[in-house]
Amino acid sequence: MNPIRLLGGEHAVMLIHGLQSSPAELLPLAKRLHQAGYTVHMPHIAGYGSIRGDTPRSVTHWQDWRAEGLEEFRMLQRQYKTVAAGGLSIGGTLSLSIAAELGDEIAALTLLSAPLWFDGWGIPWYRPFLYLGYVWPLRYLSTYREGEPFGLKNPLIRKWVAREMSRKDASMVGASRLYLPAIQEAERLIVSVKKSLPRITAPAIIIHAVEDEVASPRSAHHIVKHIGSKTVEIVLLHNSYHMITMDNDRKQVASDTIRFFDRVRAERAASRS
């Protein structure tokens, strides 16, 4: 899978999609950012995103995800005046890990449904038993299948996604199944991010659905409380589930992200002048 870049102005945004997914789930936000004048870059991180023909053994370690994300950020930094970042779901958590390494180099963050706990109302009762599957070699033999509501409150989009999932291995909201090694690495990433939150200094907007079925707003509130950033804003959505860039509140997600990024840029320019 190739990275996607929407060429715009001299200020760039790097967006990271969810675990074993693709940039398609970020396109509504990316297009709005592009219309607002930003260059938007959505990288493909090997061993993190979904590609045709991959296997459980294709999954790499979370430290590799962060290293490649940092490399993508540095590439943008050499080409653009400022670079902001963000991501959806584990992509948001990964953005936090990258931000902990960057300090003030990162212009701003948008953290969308970023989980620090998998405690949403849609998590199945057998979820704790997945830890048994982490034992080698079981971890390479088992998968976690995605099911209703696919992170979507909107019934029409959900119906379309269900049809796509029944026909092929993925849809615009991600893969139909997650490999256990990927879930295990995501949980290791989460452990690291919880410890590194005080080191993050970039201005951050945290956007989370009240009814998120994967991760409750507890994750968003924890980030607000423990992040080291001086400029922090939280937005709670009331008409979406986990996939907030695709669901009913997608326009608000885009407008709040753009408003926050523009505000941070204006404040930084004013302080320098």
Secondary structure, DSSP 8 states (H G I E B T S, - for coil): ---EEE--SSEEEEEE--TT--GGGGHHHHHHHHHTT-EEEE---TTTS--TT--GGG---HHHHHHHHHHHHHHHHTTSSEEEEEEETHHHHHHHHHHHHHGGGS--EEEES--SS---TTS-TTGGGHHHHTSTTGGGT-EEE--TTTT---HHHHHHHHHHHHHSSEETTEESEEEHHHHHHHHHHHHHHHHHGGG--S-EEEEEETT-SSS-THHHHHHHHH---SSEEEEEESS--S-TTTSTTHHHHHHHHHHHHHHHHHHHHHHH-
